[in-house]
């Protein structure tokens, strides 16, 4: 492992230089990786591994026709590399459990008997193991239980891979029954296309992940965009102006500068007026949202968010209800304006 100083704190990380793809292939050469679920993370991780020369098969419920057909379209062959969930899990030596958290609870009784001695059960989210009292997911003692969690959506995992880049991932060992759990985990992390890997625990992964999704990455971001857009519109600004100042400049300009060299560098490459205002208002926004983040983390840690997820996403009518909520978001003035703004971007 490499020791890297992150803001004064030294952490161990695994890079491709010290654990190259050739080593990952050697570690996994006698393994059959069964990817269970071809929805969000499943396709990206499976395709990346296949492209990297790993022996991969897919386990997908045929009754979910859209996902089954997607797998066939991507080149997985029914009866050869595409099977039912139970058949794939029986054939696999490493079982990547990549269905949704609610689906994991539902599928677990059928999957558990397939997890025979020496196999590895792989997650990309610590949810089912951390909240086992709610999910009922308690693995057998004679298998490895491991995690690689890419810090991005399945779409980003695949796009970055195809672009020759990677996406950073955390990894964790919950149970090492074979003595080779860590080596298996890191090899899989490299094989799915990670940029670098940093250690965590199942619990820490799910606590940080749920907080991030509900906070800066999605919930908070959408919420502050809603608020700023409304204030600008209420004060007479046009939809185009309000959207450009709220979303377009952030996504097409400023966040790219942050990505390149950090927040201070972005500040340094903006006008003095923008710098001064941002520096003055940053503490006010921080102090305003701190109580919200504190309450959010409390709910994640106590399992209240877990219960909310399982109760809401596990119902038979969840997708219909979700579409109503997404439709409201999609058809808001802010995002209808965004649709038009994107069409007006110059074509390269």
C-alpha positions in Angstrom: 0.0 0.0 0.0 1.0 3.6 -0.6 0.9 6.1 2.2 -0.6 9.4 1.1 -1.0 12.6 3.2 -4.5 13.8 2.9 -4.7 17.3 4.5 -2.3 16.3 7.3 -3.8 12.8 7.8 -1.7 9.9 6.4 -3.8 7.1 4.9 -3.0 3.8 3.2 -4.3 3.6 -0.4 -3.9 1.0 -3.2 -3.0 2.3 -6.7 -2.8 0.6 -10.1 1.0 1.0 -10.0 1.4 -1.3 -7.0 -1.5 -3.6 -7.9 -1.6 -3.6 -11.7 -4.3 -5.3 -13.8 -1.9 -8.1 -14.6 -1.8 -9.0 -10.9 -5.6 -8.7 -10.6 -5.9 -11.2 -13.5 -3.5 -13.6 -11.8 -5.5 -13.4 -8.5 -8.8 -14.0 -10.3 -7.7 -16.5 -12.9 -9.5 -19.4 -11.3 -12.6 -17.5 -10.2 -16.0 -17.1 -11.8 -17.5 -13.8 -10.9 -21.3 -13.9 -10.9 -22.8 -10.4 -11.1 -26.3 -10.6 -9.6 -28.5 -7.8 -11.0 -28.2 -5.9 -14.3 -29.6 -2.6 -13.3 -27.4 0.3 -12.1 -23.9 -0.9 -11.0 -24.2 -4.4 -12.5 -23.7 -3.6 -16.2 -20.8 -1.2 -15.6 -18.8 -3.5 -13.3 -19.6 -6.6 -15.4 -18.6 -5.0 -18.7 -15.4 -3.5 -17.2 -14.4 -6.8 -15.8 -15.2 -8.6 -19.1 -13.1 -6.1 -21.0 -10.3 -6.6 -18.5 -10.2 -10.4 -19.2 -12.0 -11.6 -16.1 -14.4 -14.6 -16.2 -17.8 -13.0 -15.7 -21.3 -14.3 -15.8 -24.6 -12.5 -15.1 -27.5 -13.5 -12.8 -30.7 -11.7 -13.7 -34.3 -12.5 -13.1 -35.8 -13.2 -16.5 -39.2 -11.7 -15.4 -37.5 -8.3 -15.3 -37.5 -8.2 -19.0 -35.9 -4.8 -19.5 -32.8 -5.7 -17.6 -32.6 -9.2 -19.1 -32.9 -7.7 -22.6 -30.3 -5.1 -21.8 -27.9 -7.9 -20.8 -28.5 -9.7 -24.0 -27.9 -6.5 -26.0 -24.6 -6.1 -24.2 -23.5 -9.5 -25.4 -24.3 -11.8 -22.5 -25.6 -15.1 -23.9 -28.5 -16.9 -22.2 -27.3 -20.3 -21.0 -23.7 -19.5 -21.4 -22.9 -16.2 -19.6 -26.5 -15.1 -18.7 -28.5 -17.2 -16.2 -31.2 -16.9 -13.5 -30.0 -15.5 -10.2 -29.9 -18.9 -8.4 -28.1 -20.6 -11.3 -25.5 -17.9 -11.7 -24.9 -17.8 -7.9 -24.4 -21.6 -7.9 -21.9 -21.4 -10.7 -20.0 -18.4 -9.4 -17.1 -18.5 -6.9 -17.4 -14.7 -6.3 -21.0 -13.4 -6.0 -21.4 -9.7 -6.7 -24.7 -8.8 -5.1 -25.5 -5.6 -7.1 -29.3 -5.4 -7.0 -31.0 -2.6 -5.0 -30.9 -2.6 -1.2 -34.6 -3.4 -1.0 -34.2 -6.2 -3.6 -31.3 -7.7 -1.6 -33.6 -8.3 1.3 -36.2 -9.9 -1.0 -33.7 -12.1 -2.9 -31.5 -13.1 0.1 -33.5 -16.3 1.1 -33.0 -17.7 -2.4 -29.4 -16.6 -2.7 -28.1 -17.7 0.7 -28.1 -21.5 -0.1 -25.9 -20.9 -3.1 -23.1 -19.4 -0.9 -21.1 -22.6 -0.2 -17.8 -22.8 1.7 -14.9 -20.7 0.3 -17.0 -18.5 -2.0 -17.0 -14.7 -1.6 -20.0 -12.5 -1.3 -19.3 -9.0 -2.7 -21.2 -5.8 -2.2 -20.8 -2.3 -3.5 -22.8 -0.8 -0.6 -22.6 -1.6 3.1 -26.3 -1.3 3.6 -27.5 -4.9 3.9 -24.7 -6.0 6.2 -24.7 -2.9 8.4 -28.5 -2.9 8.8 -28.8 -6.7 9.1 -31.4 -6.4 11.8 -33.7 -4.8 9.2 -32.6 -6.7 6.1 -32.0 -10.2 7.5 -28.8 -10.5 5.4 -26.6 -12.6 7.6 -23.9 -14.5 5.6 -22.7 -18.0 6.4 -19.5 -18.0 8.5 -17.4 -20.0 6.0 -17.4 -17.4 3.1 -15.6 -14.2 2.5 -17.7 -11.0 2.7 -16.2 -8.1 0.9 -16.9 -4.7 -0.5 -15.8 -2.5 -3.3 -17.8 0.8 -3.6 -17.1 3.0 -6.6 -17.6 6.6 -5.7 -19.9 7.3 -8.6 -22.9 5.9 -10.5 -22.7 2.9 -12.8 -22.8 5.2 -15.7 -19.8 7.1 -14.5 -17.9 3.8 -13.7 -18.4 2.7 -17.3 -17.8 6.1 -19.0 -14.5 6.7 -17.0 -13.3 3.2 -17.9 -14.0 3.6 -21.6 -12.2 7.0 -21.5 -9.1 5.3 -20.1 -9.6 6.8 -16.6 -10.9 5.3 -13.4 -13.2 6.2 -10.6 -12.0 6.0 -7.0 -13.4 3.2 -4.8 -13.5 2.3 -1.1 -13.0 -1.3 -0.1 -13.7 -3.3 3.0 -13.4 -6.8 4.5 -16.3 -7.8 6.7 -15.4 -11.5 7.0 -12.3 -13.3 5.9 -13.0 -17.0 5.9 -10.4 -18.1 3.3 -7.4 -16.0 4.3 -7.4 -14.4 0.8 -10.3 -12.0 1.2 -8.2 -8.8 1.0 -6.4 -10.0 -2.1 -9.6 -10.9 -3.8 -11.2 -7.6 -2.9 -8.3 -5.4 -4.2 -8.1 -7.5 -7.4 -11.8 -7.0 -8.0 -11.5 -3.3 -7.3 -8.8 -3.0 -10.0 -10.8 -5.2 -12.4 -13.9 -3.1 -12.2 -11.9 0.0 -13.1 -11.0 1.8 -9.9 -8.6 4.7 -10.1 -7.3 4.0 -6.6 -8.8 2.1 -3.6 -9.0 3.3 0.0 -9.9 1.1 3.0 -13.0 1.6 5.0 -15.6 -0.6 6.9 -19.0 -1.7 5.8 -20.5 0.6 8.5 -18.4 3.6 7.6 -19.1 3.2 3.9 -22.9 3.2 4.3 -22.9 6.0 6.8 -20.8 8.3 4.5 -22.6 7.1 1.4 -26.2 7.8 2.7 -25.1 11.1 4.1 -23.4 12.1 0.8 -26.4 11.1 -1.4 -28.9 13.0 0.8 -26.5 15.8 1.2 -24.0 17.5 -1.1 -24.1 15.0 -3.9 -27.9 15.1 -4.6 -30.4 16.2 -2.0 -28.6 19.4 -0.8 -27.5 20.3 -4.4 -31.0 20.0 -5.8 -32.4 21.9 -2.8 -30.1 24.9 -3.0 -30.6 25.1 -6.7 -34.4 25.2 -6.2 -34.0 28.0 -3.6 -31.6 30.2 -5.6 -33.6 29.8 -8.8 -36.8 30.8 -7.1 -35.3 33.9 -5.4 -34.0 35.1 -8.8 -37.3 34.4 -10.5 -39.3 36.1 -7.7 -37.1 39.2 -8.3 -37.8 39.5 -11.9 -35.0 37.5 -13.6 -35.8 35.5 -16.7 -35.8 31.7 -16.6 -32.7 31.7 -18.8 -30.8 34.1 -16.6 -31.8 32.3 -13.4 -30.9 28.9 -14.8 -27.5 30.0 -16.2 -26.5 31.7 -12.9 -27.8 28.7 -10.8 -26.8 25.6 -12.8 -25.1 26.2 -16.1 -22.2 28.2 -14.8 -21.6 25.7 -12.0 -21.7 22.6 -14.2 -20.1 23.9 -17.3 -17.4 26.1 -15.8 -16.8 26.4 -12.1 -17.0 22.7 -11.0 -14.5 21.9 -13.7 -12.0 24.3 -12.1 -12.6 22.7 -8.7 -12.0 19.3 -10.3 -8.7 20.4 -11.8 -7.0 22.0 -8.8 -9.4 22.5 -5.9 -11.8 25.2 -4.5 -9.1 27.7 -3.8 -7.8 27.5 -7.3 -11.3 28.0 -8.7 -11.7 31.1 -6.4 -8.3 32.4 -7.7 -9.5 32.1 -11.3 -12.7 34.1 -10.7 -13.2 37.9 -10.4 -12.2 39.7 -7.3 -15.9 40.5 -6.7 -16.8 36.9 -6.9 -14.0 35.9 -4.6 -14.9 38.4 -2.0 -18.6 37.5 -2.0 -17.9 33.7 -1.9 -15.5 34.1 1.0 -17.9 36.3 2.9 -21.0 34.1 2.4 -19.4 30.6 2.7 -19.5 30.6 6.6 -23.2 31.7 6.6 -24.2 28.8 4.3 -22.0 26.4 6.3 -23.6 27.5 9.6 -27.1 27.4 8.2 -26.9 23.8 7.0 -24.7 22.3 9.8 -27.8 21.4 11.9 -29.4 19.7 8.8 -26.3 17.6 8.2 -26.0 16.8 11.9 -29.6 15.5 11.9 -29.1 13.7 8.7 -26.1 11.8 10.0 -28.0 10.9 13.2 -30.8 9.4 11.2 -28.4 7.4 9.1 -26.5 6.1 12.1 -29.6 5.1 14.0 -31.1 3.2 11.0 -34.1 5.5 10.5 -33.0 6.2 7.0 -32.6 2.5 6.4 -36.2 1.9 7.5 -37.4 4.7 5.3 -35.6 3.2 2.3 -36.9 -0.3 2.8 -40.4 0.7 3.5 -40.7 3.1 0.6 -38.7 1.2 -2.1 -39.8 -2.3 -1.3 -43.5 -1.7 -2.1 -45.0 -3.0 -5.4 -46.2 0.5 -6.4 -42.8 2.1 -5.7 -41.8 2.7 -9.3 -45.2 4.4 -10.1 -44.9 6.6 -7.1 -41.3 7.4 -7.9 -42.2 8.4 -11.5 -44.7 10.9 -10.1 -42.0 12.5 -7.9 -39.5 12.5 -10.8 -42.1 14.0 -13.2 -42.7 16.9 -10.8 -38.9 17.5 -10.7 -38.6 17.1 -14.5 -41.5 19.4 -15.3 -40.6 22.2 -12.9 -39.7 25.4 -14.6 -36.1 25.2 -13.5 -35.4 21.8 -15.3 -37.6 22.6 -18.3 -35.5 25.6 -18.7 -32.4 23.4 -18.4 -33.6 21.2 -21.2 -33.8 24.2 -23.5 -30.4 25.6 -22.4 -28.7 22.3 -23.1 -30.1 22.3 -26.6 -28.6 25.7 -27.2 -25.1 24.7 -26.2 -22.7 24.9 -29.2 -22.1 21.6 -30.9 -18.5 20.5 -31.0 
